[in-house]
Amino acid sequence: MYIDIVPNRNSPPAILLRESTREGGRIVKRTLANLSSLSREQAESIRAVLKGEPLAPVDSLFEVVRSRTHGAVQAIGQAMQRLHLGPLLDSKPSRQRDLVLAMIAARVRDPQSKLATSRSWHHSTLGEWFGVADADEHELYGALDWLLERQDKIERRLARRHLAEGGRVLYDLSSSYLEGSHCPLGQRGYSRDGKKGKLQVNYGLLTDDRGCPVSISVFAGNTSDPQTLMDQVDSLQGRFDLQSVILVGDRGMISQKQIEALDKRSGVDWITALKNGAIRKLVDTGAIQMDLFDERNLFEFSDPAFPGERLIVCRNPSLATLRGEKRNALLEATTRELETVQRMVASGRLKAADKIGVRVGKVINKYKMAKHFELDIQEGQFHFQVNAAQVAEEATLDGLYVIRTAVPREHLSTDDTVRHYKSLSQVEAAFRSLKSDDLKIRPIYHYTEDRVRAHLFLCMLAYYVKWHMTEAWRPLLFADTEREHRAQADPVAPATRSDAALEKVATKTLDDGTPAHSFRTVVSQIIPRPFSHTDPGYRPSVFPDYALGWKIPGR
């Protein structure tokens, strides 16, 4: 089959689609179609196609005029769709909802300030995915205000999804520092960031028993842990309409005063732990006898000082070793610096007793070791020694902790009570993720109270998305996929990974030989088809070459 162009003397040439066959000893041409209506260029193109020739090199027809990243945007966007995050924020689509969804996705993908976020949309398809590519930072601030107005409804929906009647709820408090001095919430308090002297805000996170976030509450930076607890109980029973719940909090959160208040609330049970002073009293009275640990590393008992409560004392030898080593290191560091002060006094550079006391106070307060030293400060003299008896007395408590609860044994076994208390590590993991490069909740640059609250709530929603993506991607990550391993493990012993997880860590690879990843490297190394705007050479329009999918390298 071929194109035959037959010239005509007084008219345009005839363009015929023909085939040739051999009949007997001669070649016979047969016309299949008359294509004379086509132009000469079109006819030549068809002729080239029939000969199997390329019409033109592909790179000569298209020019890439702009290329942007798309794979991570598509992965995060699809995860948010599967979580029905849009309807979670608001049942009705709106510009504000799209802006908030875009900010959540941007924080999961590459957390930045609101200004930097709006500018970064020009380097990826994130703005186009959510239909907000033309938004500037002022629109984002307005969307934050819109989000804060809906926080209560959103958290109610999250509670309906993840909190069950009679189930466990984990709660803990953290803090992050502020830049600037105008936010009313900014106060100086106990800094969990190690930023002494900085203004900070405190925020409490409620999660389900797996660590999936449900609610975040913001407090002034000088608010103590116990002061925030009853607000959460009010939310659980009021806003979230839970008639019965088991609240798990650490020893600093659920204090004796809070326990007395909780006991007056119908349907609220709790799990917490004793402080060291209370444990010392139990050891001194003989309620805790160390020889009972010869058979097992935990035992349950009751004590008249805690009527109606179950006490579970646990001894973790690994933790005991770590605490002993840490105390010895701090004692040695304190001793070295006190010896330096001694030499200064002996040389006459430090003479006045009050000045010696100030210098010594700085040293012992630096390492928090004052209780382990006996000091003798006089005019021109300074002597000290380690209180060996005090050190030995404290060492008896190394590795010991006592969990207390009012949940009846028929509802919760001894081992499960310990596991439930230790599940608070899930909230600690949430705080680490929020503060790390994953989500960068800090530093906080907003100046108004409402914007700070909205920023923290936005970060919580971003962690909600990241938490679910991490769960789905566990086979790709260094994370453990064998949940039964933890459930069957000794509840007191330090958490250990399964053999399969240890193998991933040791080899840095998965079972199929492809690299294992952290969440951040998965997001950064998703490889899509390039999302490019191309300019076809044969017509003036510009159209996008959309990515049809994404993948992890090697998978």
C-alpha positions in Angstrom: 0.0 0.0 0.0 1.4 3.4 -1.0 0.5 7.0 -1.9 0.7 7.7 -5.6 0.6 11.4 -6.7 -0.4 11.7 -10.3 0.2 15.0 -12.0 -2.6 16.6 -14.1 -1.8 19.2 -16.7 -4.6 21.7 -16.1 -5.7 20.7 -12.5 -4.1 19.8 -9.1 -2.4 16.4 -9.0 -4.5 13.4 -8.0 -3.6 11.8 -4.7 -4.4 8.1 -4.7 -4.1 5.4 -2.1 -3.0 2.3 -4.1 -1.7 -1.2 -3.8 0.3 -3.2 -6.3 -0.1 -6.9 -7.0 1.7 -9.3 -9.4 -0.7 -11.2 -11.7 1.0 -13.6 -14.0 4.1 -11.8 -15.3 2.9 -8.3 -14.8 2.3 -5.8 -12.0 -1.3 -4.5 -11.6 -2.1 -1.3 -9.7 -5.4 -1.0 -7.9 -6.7 2.3 -6.5 -8.2 1.9 -3.0 -9.1 5.5 -2.3 -9.0 9.0 -3.9 -7.4 11.3 -1.3 -7.1 14.4 -3.6 -8.9 16.5 -1.0 -5.7 16.3 1.1 -2.9 18.8 0.9 0.5 17.9 -0.5 2.0 18.0 3.1 -0.7 15.7 4.5 -0.2 13.3 1.6 3.5 13.2 2.2 2.9 12.5 5.9 0.7 9.5 5.1 3.3 8.3 2.6 6.0 8.4 5.3 3.7 6.6 7.8 3.0 3.8 5.2 6.8 3.5 4.7 7.3 3.1 8.5 9.2 6.4 8.7 8.8 8.7 11.8 7.0 11.9 11.0 9.5 13.9 13.1 11.7 13.5 16.2 9.5 13.9 19.3 11.9 16.5 20.8 11.5 18.6 17.7 7.8 18.8 18.2 7.6 19.7 21.9 9.5 22.1 24.1 9.3 21.8 27.9 8.7 25.3 29.1 8.1 24.5 32.9 8.5 21.4 35.0 7.4 20.9 38.6 7.3 18.2 41.2 4.1 16.2 41.5 4.6 12.8 43.0 4.5 13.7 46.7 1.5 16.0 46.0 -0.4 13.2 44.4 0.4 10.7 47.2 -0.6 13.1 50.0 -3.6 14.3 48.1 -4.9 10.8 47.6 -4.3 10.0 51.2 -6.3 13.0 52.3 -9.1 11.9 49.9 -9.2 8.4 51.4 -9.4 10.0 54.9 -12.4 12.1 53.6 -10.5 15.1 55.1 -12.5 17.7 53.1 -15.9 16.6 54.5 -14.3 16.4 57.9 -13.4 20.1 57.8 -16.7 21.2 56.4 -19.6 19.4 54.6 -19.8 22.1 51.9 -16.9 22.7 49.5 -15.5 26.3 49.6 -12.5 28.3 48.8 -11.5 28.4 52.5 -11.8 24.6 52.8 -9.5 24.2 49.8 -7.0 26.6 51.2 -6.9 24.7 54.5 -6.5 21.4 52.7 -3.7 22.8 50.7 -1.9 24.1 53.9 -2.3 20.7 55.5 -0.8 18.9 52.5 2.0 21.5 52.3 2.9 21.0 55.9 3.1 17.2 55.4 5.1 17.6 52.2 7.5 20.4 53.2 6.6 22.5 56.3 7.2 26.2 55.9 5.8 29.6 57.0 2.5 30.7 55.4 4.3 33.1 53.1 6.9 30.5 52.0 4.1 28.0 51.5 2.1 30.3 49.1 5.3 30.9 47.2 6.4 27.3 47.0 3.2 26.4 45.2 4.8 27.7 42.0 7.4 24.9 42.3 5.0 22.0 42.6 1.5 21.1 41.6 0.1 21.4 45.1 -1.7 24.7 44.4 -3.3 23.3 41.2 -4.2 20.0 42.9 -6.3 21.9 45.4 -7.4 24.7 43.1 -5.7 27.5 45.0 -2.6 28.2 42.9 -3.5 31.9 42.8 -3.7 32.3 46.7 -1.3 34.5 48.6 -0.3 34.5 52.2 -3.2 36.9 53.2 -5.7 34.4 52.0 -4.0 31.7 54.0 -4.2 33.8 57.2 -8.0 34.2 56.5 -8.3 30.5 56.0 -6.7 29.9 59.4 -9.4 32.1 61.0 -12.0 30.0 59.2 -10.4 26.8 60.4 -10.4 27.9 64.1 -14.1 28.7 63.9 -14.7 25.1 63.0 -12.3 23.4 65.4 -15.0 22.2 67.8 -17.1 20.6 65.0 -14.0 19.0 63.4 -12.8 17.5 66.8 -16.3 16.1 67.4 -16.1 14.4 64.1 -12.7 13.0 64.9 -13.9 11.7 68.2 -16.8 9.9 66.6 -14.3 8.3 64.2 -11.7 7.2 66.7 -13.0 7.2 70.3 -15.1 4.4 71.5 -17.4 4.2 74.6 -15.4 2.7 77.5 -12.2 3.0 75.5 -8.8 4.4 76.4 -7.8 8.0 75.7 -4.2 9.2 76.0 -3.4 12.7 77.1 -0.1 14.7 77.6 1.1 18.3 77.5 4.0 19.9 75.7 5.3 23.3 74.9 6.8 25.3 72.0 8.5 28.6 72.0 7.3 31.8 70.4 9.1 34.4 68.4 8.1 37.9 69.5 6.5 39.2 72.6 2.9 40.2 71.7 0.9 37.0 72.0 -1.1 36.9 75.2 -0.6 33.1 75.5 3.2 33.6 75.5 4.5 33.1 79.0 7.7 31.8 80.6 7.4 28.4 82.1 8.9 24.9 82.1 10.4 24.7 78.6 10.3 21.2 77.1 12.3 22.7 74.1 15.2 23.6 76.3 14.8 27.3 75.3 15.2 28.9 78.7 14.1 32.6 78.8 11.9 32.2 75.7 8.2 32.9 75.8 6.2 29.7 75.1 2.7 28.3 74.7 1.6 24.9 76.1 -0.7 22.5 74.3 -2.3 19.3 75.3 -2.9 16.5 72.8 -5.7 13.9 73.1 -5.3 10.7 71.1 -6.9 7.3 70.9 -5.1 4.3 72.3 -3.0 4.0 69.1 -1.8 7.6 69.2 -4.1 8.9 66.5 -4.8 12.5 67.3 -8.3 13.7 68.1 -8.1 17.0 69.8 -5.5 19.7 70.7 -6.0 22.4 73.4 -3.8 25.5 73.8 -2.8 27.1 77.1 -0.7 29.9 78.4 3.0 29.0 78.6 3.1 28.9 82.4 0.1 26.5 82.8 1.0 23.4 84.8 0.1 19.9 83.6 -2.6 19.1 86.2 -4.4 22.5 85.5 -5.2 21.3 82.0 -6.7 17.9 82.9 -10.2 18.6 83.9 -10.8 20.6 80.7 -10.1 17.4 78.8 -12.5 15.4 80.9 -15.2 18.0 80.2 -14.5 17.6 76.5 -14.7 13.8 76.7 -17.9 13.7 78.5 -19.5 16.9 77.1 -18.3 17.7 73.6 -17.6 14.1 72.6 -20.5 12.6 74.5 -18.6 9.6 76.0 -20.4 8.2 79.1 -17.4 6.1 80.1 -13.7 6.4 79.3 -10.3 5.4 80.7 -8.0 8.4 80.8 -4.3 7.6 80.7 -1.8 10.3 81.8 1.6 10.4 83.4 2.4 11.1 87.1 2.8 14.8 86.5 -0.5 15.1 84.8 -2.9 13.0 87.0 -1.9 14.2 90.5 -3.6 13.3 93.8 -5.8 16.4 93.6 -6.9 15.5 90.1 -7.6 11.9 91.1 -9.9 13.2 93.9 -11.8 15.3 91.3 -12.0 12.4 88.8 -13.4 10.1 91.4 -16.3 12.4 91.7 -17.0 12.0 88.0 -19.2 9.1 87.0 -17.8 7.0 84.2 -14.2 8.3 84.2 -11.5 5.8 85.1 -7.9 6.6 85.0 -4.4 5.1 84.8 -1.3 6.9 86.0 1.8 6.4 88.1 3.2 7.4 91.5 5.9 10.0 92.1 9.2 9.0 93.6 8.3 10.3 97.0 5.3 8.1 97.3 7.3 5.1 96.1 10.0 5.7 98.7 7.3 5.7 101.4 6.0 2.3 100.1 9.5 0.9 100.2 10.2 2.2 103.7 6.9 0.7 105.1 7.6 -2.6 103.5 4.7 -2.6 101.1 7.3 -3.0 98.3 9.7 -5.8 99.0 12.6 -6.2 96.6 12.8 -10.0 97.0 9.4 -10.3 95.3 11.1 -9.4 92.0 13.1 -12.7 92.1 10.3 -14.5 90.3 8.9 -11.7 88.1 9.5 -8.1 87.3 6.1 -6.9 88.4 3.5 -7.6 91.0 0.2 -6.1 92.1 -0.7 -5.1 95.6 -2.9 -2.7 97.5 -2.1 -0.2 100.3 -4.2 1.6 102.9 -2.8 4.9 101.7 -4.5 4.4 98.4 -7.9 3.0 99.2 -9.9 1.5 96.3 -6.9 1.5 94.0 -4.7 -1.1 92.4 -1.0 -0.6 92.6 1.3 -2.4 90.2 5.0 -2.1 91.0 7.4 -2.8 88.1 11.2 -3.2 88.0 13.0 -2.7 84.8 16.7 -3.8 85.1 17.7 -2.0 81.9 16.2 1.2 83.2 17.9 0.7 86.6 21.3 0.4 84.8 20.7 3.5 82.7 19.7 5.6 85.8 22.7 4.4 87.8 25.1 5.3 85.0 23.5 8.7 84.5 23.6 9.5 88.2 27.3 8.5 88.4 28.1 10.7 85.4 26.4 13.7 86.9 28.1 13.1 90.3 31.5 12.9 88.5 30.8 16.1 86.6 29.6 17.9 89.7 32.7 16.7 91.7 35.1 18.0 89.0 33.5 21.5 89.0 33.4 21.6 92.8 37.1 20.8 92.9 37.7 23.7 90.6 35.9 26.0 93.1 38.0 24.4 95.9 41.2 25.4 94.0 40.0 28.9 93.6 39.3 29.2 97.3 42.7 27.7 98.2 44.5 30.1 95.9 42.8 33.1 97.5 40.9 34.1 94.3 37.6 33.4 96.1 37.4 34.3 99.8 34.0 35.6 100.9 31.6 32.9 102.1 28.7 34.4 100.3 30.6 34.5 97.0 31.8 30.9 97.5 28.1 29.9 98.1 26.9 31.6 94.9 29.6 29.8 92.9 28.9 26.4 94.5 25.2 26.9 94.0 25.6 27.4 90.3 27.5 24.1 90.1 25.2 21.9 92.1 22.1 23.4 90.5 23.6 22.9 87.0 23.5 19.1 87.4 20.6 18.9 90.0 22.9 16.9 92.4 22.6 19.1 95.5 20.9 16.3 97.5 23.9 14.0 97.1 26.5 16.4 98.5 27.4 17.6 102.0 28.8 21.2 101.8 30.9 23.2 104.3 31.3 26.8 103.3 33.1 29.3 105.6 35.2 32.5 105.1 38.1 31.4 102.9 37.2 27.7 103.2 35.2 25.3 101.2 34.9 21.5 101.7 32.5 18.9 100.3 31.9 15.2 100.1 29.4 12.9 98.4 26.7 11.7 100.7 27.1 8.0 100.0 24.1 6.9 102.1 21.8 9.3 100.2 23.2 7.9 96.9 22.7 4.3 98.0 19.1 5.1 99.2 18.2 6.6 95.8 19.8 3.7 94.0 17.3 1.3 95.6 14.6 3.0 93.5 16.5 2.7 90.2 14.3 1.0 87.7 11.2 1.0 89.9 7.9 2.6 89.0 4.4 2.1 90.4 1.3 2.3 88.2 -1.9 3.2 90.0 -5.4 2.8 88.7 -9.0 2.4 89.8 -10.0 0.2 86.9 -11.2 -3.1 88.3 -9.0 -6.2 87.6 -11.9 -8.0 86.0 -12.0 -5.2 83.3 -8.2 -4.8 82.9 -5.5 -7.4 83.7 -2.3 -6.5 85.5 -0.2 -6.9 82.3 -2.6 -4.8 80.2 -2.7 -2.1 82.7 1.1 -1.7 82.4 0.9 -1.8 78.6 -1.8 0.8 78.6 0.3 3.2 80.8 3.3 2.7 78.6 1.3 3.5 75.5 1.7 7.1 76.5 4.9 6.8 74.4 2.5 7.2 71.4 1.7 10.8 72.5 5.4 11.5 73.1 6.1 10.2 69.5 3.4 12.6 68.3 5.1 15.6 70.0 8.5 14.5 68.5 7.0 14.4 65.0 5.3 17.8 65.5 8.5 19.4 66.6 10.9 17.8 64.2 11.5 18.5 60.6 8.5 16.4 59.8 6.0 19.1 60.7 8.0 22.0 62.3 5.4 23.2 64.7 8.0 25.6 66.1 9.1 28.3 66.2 5.7 30.0 66.2 5.7 33.4 64.5 2.0 34.3 64.9 1.3 37.2 67.3 -2.5 36.9 68.0 -4.0 34.3 70.3 -6.4 33.0 67.7 -3.7 32.6 65.0 -1.5 30.6 67.4 -4.4 28.3 68.2 -5.2 27.9 64.5 -1.6 27.2 63.7 -1.4 24.5 66.3 -4.7 22.9 65.2 -3.5 23.0 61.6 -0.3 21.1 62.6 -2.4 18.6 64.5 -4.4 17.9 61.3 -1.2 17.5 59.4 0.0 15.0 61.9 -3.4 13.2 61.5 -2.6 12.8 57.8 1.0 11.8 58.4 0.0 9.3 61.1 -2.3 7.5 58.7 0.2 7.6 55.9 2.9 6.2 58.2 0.6 3.3 59.1 -0.1 2.6 55.5 3.5 2.8 54.5 4.9 0.6 57.4 6.1 -2.1 55.0 8.3 0.6 53.2 9.6 2.1 56.4 12.0 1.1 59.2 8.9 0.7 61.3 7.8 -2.6 62.8 4.9 -4.3 61.0 4.4 -7.2 63.5 2.0 -5.8 66.0 1.5 -9.2 67.7 5.2 -9.0 68.7 4.5 -6.1 71.1 1.2 -7.6 72.4 3.0 -10.8 73.5 6.1 -9.1 74.9 6.9 -8.7 78.5 5.0 -5.5 79.5 7.8 -4.2 81.8 10.8 -4.9 79.6 12.0 -2.2 77.2 10.2 -2.2 73.9 12.0 -4.3 71.3 11.5 -4.6 67.6 10.7 -7.8 65.9 13.4 -9.8 64.0 12.0 -8.6 60.7 12.3 -4.9 61.8 15.8 -5.4 63.2 16.8 -6.9 59.8 15.5 -3.8 58.0 17.5 -1.6 60.3 20.7 -3.6 60.0 20.6 -4.0 56.2 18.8 -0.7 55.4 16.7 -2.7 52.9 13.4 -4.4 52.6 12.7 -8.1 51.9 12.8 -7.5 48.2 16.2 -5.8 48.3 14.9 -2.2 47.8 15.9 0.5 50.2 14.0 1.0 53.5 13.0 4.5 54.3 11.9 7.0 56.9 8.7 8.9 56.3 10.6 12.0 55.1 12.7 10.1 52.6 9.7 8.4 51.2 8.0 11.7 50.6 11.1 13.3 49.1 11.9 10.3 46.8 8.5 9.5 45.3 9.2 9.6 41.6 6.3 10.5 39.3 6.3 11.0 35.6 7.4 14.6 35.2 4.6 17.2 35.5 5.6 19.5 32.7 4.0 22.2 30.6 4.9 21.5 27.0 4.7 23.7 23.9 3.9 21.7 20.8 5.8 23.1 17.8 3.0 22.7 15.3 0.3 24.7 17.3 0.5 27.7 19.7 -1.3 26.1 22.6 0.3 25.0 25.9 -1.0 21.9 27.7 0.1 19.9 30.8 1.6 16.4 30.7 -0.1 15.1 33.8 1.6 12.5 35.9 -0.3 9.2 35.7 1.1 7.7 38.8 3.9 7.7 41.4 6.2 5.1 42.8 9.1 4.5 45.2 12.5 4.0 43.6 13.0 0.3 42.9 9.4 -0.6 43.7 
